Amino acid sequence: MIEKKYQTFSRLLSKAKQLFLRYFSRLCRRCSRAFERAETVEEAERVKTIIGACPEGECECCRVSEHSHGPVRGNERLARFVLSPVHVDKKGRIKPSLFSHAATKGCSIQRESASTDELLAWLEGFLRKGKPDVAWCGVVVATAETVRSLRAARKDLQCFAVYDTAQADNVSHAEIFESYPIDEADGPEARKELLRIFSGETFSSQQYRNSDLWKRLSPDLQARQAVPLVKQP
Amino acid sequence: MFTGTAPLGTVAPTIAALFAPAQPSLPTDVIHYGTAGNAALLVDCGARARGFLLVKSETSLSVVDALPLPPVSAARETTESERVAGELRRWGMLESDWDGEGAATPDRNSISSAITFLHLASTKELPEPMLHANGHAGLLWRSDDLYADIEFLGNARVAYYIERGQGKHKGVVSFDRKKIPDVLATLIQG
């Protein structure tokens, strides 16, 4: 009973702190330093390091990157670019493996507030530095609020946190991380939830942004062997 | 069952020397994984079966025995199960960062487990293969009344999440590669 009251108090305190920091986000050096430290560990341990410093998505109200224009708000649309045909099935649907980075180093997304020019610069750079197998198959979209609302084994905790991990050459970059260490027995269920919410809005590369991004992509990158995403009924 | 692949370009001259006819054609692809131990049936450019070669390892192929076969008029089509297994094997040859986002090198134990599971499972529909960022292989069934995501953890264990009808089931079980764990057999085979 005492332990339950303590947990409730601890959670209330954490929420109060988040509300305070929402209005004073510039003060949260602790969170941005935690993310800087996470860059120095092995990639597979990055999410664990961030959970250790910012458990249960505590730092979501903070700006965690100096390149970011602010924390990711709930109503922001998040675009997960599908850049490996491995994650697309033969019917043009994404597979849950598209989100498995959320448990290891962070699952990269683009904030849809980015301009087409910004996205084009990032996408071309990404495709050119990657292996030839990497190709743009399409985009799936969900809001940050929907991602944060997901629950799996622990119904009282949000599964995933969304942070504004902007980079110097990609200021719209953000990431989805597990917000607590999800047990391997619960991993497939958590991935399924991400699959469900992102499958709601699916675009092939030629449909996204009315094909504006596709048309401006270099022909050699357009020619790569991609498995196009298909809008699901 | 064939368990490895080799770059055919490195052994084409050896294969060409093996085939007796005056104008041997160079093989173009492996199209059938034979059941006679580690062997691969190679098909030449004219799509006529020529013989078996013994695969020594994943990086080298040596000619140990040639068993000439009567020519066949057309190559057998790859079955769906072979396509899935072939895709998993191909992924096993990928290097780290195969997705451009820092994914780990595929775990060969995990891939091998997934292929064995695929061959043991007898389901109406075949699964799609998966490869996770941590290098683990997976199998995914998706139909009107079944959603099953099975991840091969690489240490004789599998993690699963299955929705069958209105029910949801999840956990981690041992997989000894001899038979499908009972709980999974019941849920995915119906």
Interface residues (C-beta under 8 A of the other chain):
Chain A: E43 A44 L83 S84 V86 H87 D89 K90 R93 K95 P96 S97 S100 H101 A103 T104 K105 S108 F126 L127 K129 G130 K131 D133 V134 E184 A185 D186 G187 P188 E189 R191 K192
Chain B: W91 L94 D97 W98 D99 G100 E101 G102 A103 A104 E128 M130 L131 H132 A133 N134 G138 L140 R142 Y147 D149 I150 E151 L153 A159 Y160 Y161 K168 K170 G171 V172
